[in-house]
Structures are given as structure tokens and as C-alpha cells.
Amino acid sequence: MQISVTTPALLFPAISLFMLAFTNRFLSLGSRIRNLHDQYRDSKDDSIREQIENLRVRVHMIRHMQGFGVMSMLACIFSMVSIFQDWMLAGQFLFGTSLLFLIISLIISFLEIRISIEALNILLKDMEQK
């Protein structure tokens, strides 16, 4: 399989958009955790504690998503450098590695979305009980 320098360059916009989305998720979760923390200190409600525990897992997952996204971007950059230097085998390997890191990041993202649904279910359960 022959690839040119432009092939890995096609990943840049996709990786950048995913990184932006992951960062936005992280910032919104951080804000939500701070608000819940203040509420928990005042009320000691168990549903708030459950939500905070759920958010802790999600924050860790987002950290991993971002890490694999960064590694995907770096592998993509090194792939382009390798191809530019006519080190085709290394460039192809690094491009494949970049795709693998991106796939791992997206799988973690999918799992994090599933956990976020559990957080919504905690809120719904709390509303149903009251």
C-alpha cells in the first residue's frame, strides 16, 4: 500500500475536532462536579454522592480519551515526517498506529457516553422517588 504525505494529513481535522469535543466534555463535567460538591456539603444527599462517583469515572475516561487522541496526533505527525523523508515503511506503520490510537479513543468515548446515561438514570430515579 502506498500512501502520500496528504493521507495522514487527512486525519488532522478529525483528531482536532475530537480533542475539542473531549475538552468540552471535561470542562462541563468539572463545572458539574464543583456544583454537586457544594450541594453535597450542604445536604449530604446519597443521590448527589452517587452522581459524583459517576462523574469521577467519566473524568478518568475523558483523560484517557484525550491521551489517546494526543498520541494519535503525534503518530500522525511522525508518519508525515517519515513519509516526507521517504521512510515509507515507518510512515505506514506510524499511520496505522495513529488510526489505532484514534479507534481506542473513540471506543472509550462511546463507553463514557453510556456511563453518562447512567448518570441521567440516577437523576430520574431520584425524581421518581420524590
Beta strands, then each sheet from edge to edge (+ up, - down):
end
